Amino acid sequence: MDFYRLKSSNPSDYMTILREMEDGYVVKIVRDHDGYEEETTDFLSKSLFESCLRTGYIEKIPTKNKLAANA
């Protein structure tokens, strides 16, 4: 499973790809709100996903555990 760090005020927010489809990805976004994790599932088109990578809004990381080490 691929993990992506989200550009946000909280460095522990991340996204994972749950499923790849022909026109995009089903993703799970996890945001930390003062120790409470909020999970949402959403769809990103391939063009939006690639744009987020290009602009640095998301960054691929090796594992979720890497987030804690970089925080």
DAKA-V479543 format. One record per pair of residues at least 24 apart in sequence whose C-alpha atoms are under 7 Angstrom apart, sorted by the first residue. I is the first residue (numbers start at 1). GAP is how many residues later the second one is. If there is no record, write none. Layout:
<<I;GAP> <I;GAP>>
//
This chain:
<<3;57> <3;58> <3;59> <3;60> <3;61> <4;54> <4;55> <4;56> <4;57> <5;53> <5;54> <5;55> <5;56> <6;51> <6;52> <6;53> <7;50> <7;51> <11;60> <12;55> <12;56> <12;59>>
//
